[in-house]
Amino acid sequence: MDRINHKELHVGDTVYYLSSTSRYAIKKSRIVAKKEIPFSHHSRPLGGCKLTLADGTVTEYDDVFESKEKALEYIVADLKCSLACHRTGLQTLLREIAEDERLLAMFEKKLP
């Protein structure tokens, strides 16, 4: 469960992670402790692993990257997804605006 690209994480390994205070700030730290999180029917159906980093950050292994490049790849993919969602939302709003404008014009014509 605690692997990145088939390489097991160990205390002392350097990892990269995204800052909790800035959406796309990449931080670098070293693992100082590992704690296996047991399987739970309700909150953790697959179990997990918490990492404590040298800078005091506690994070899950899924939230760390083996290199700065991998973190950048994640950010790029996240931004592409975000943009696609925003574009879809914008297109939906534009269709709704056009429909409301059409209905408004139709009802305004019926006013005396």
HUDA-V363508 format. One record per pair of residues at least 24 apart in sequence whose ideal C-beta (glycine too) atoms are under 7 Angstrom apart, sorted by sequence separation. I is the first residue (numbers start at 1). J is the second residue. If there is no record, write none. Layout:
i=I j=J
i=I j=J
This chain:
i=29 j=53
i=30 j=54
i=9 j=34
i=29 j=54
i=29 j=55
i=29 j=57
i=2 j=34
i=17 j=57
i=17 j=59
i=26 j=68
i=26 j=71
i=1 j=47
i=17 j=63
i=1 j=48
i=2 j=49
i=17 j=64
i=1 j=49
i=16 j=64
i=17 j=65
i=15 j=64
i=16 j=65
i=15 j=65
i=15 j=66
i=16 j=67
i=24 j=75
i=9 j=61
i=16 j=68
i=18 j=71
i=16 j=71
i=2 j=61
i=5 j=66
i=4 j=66
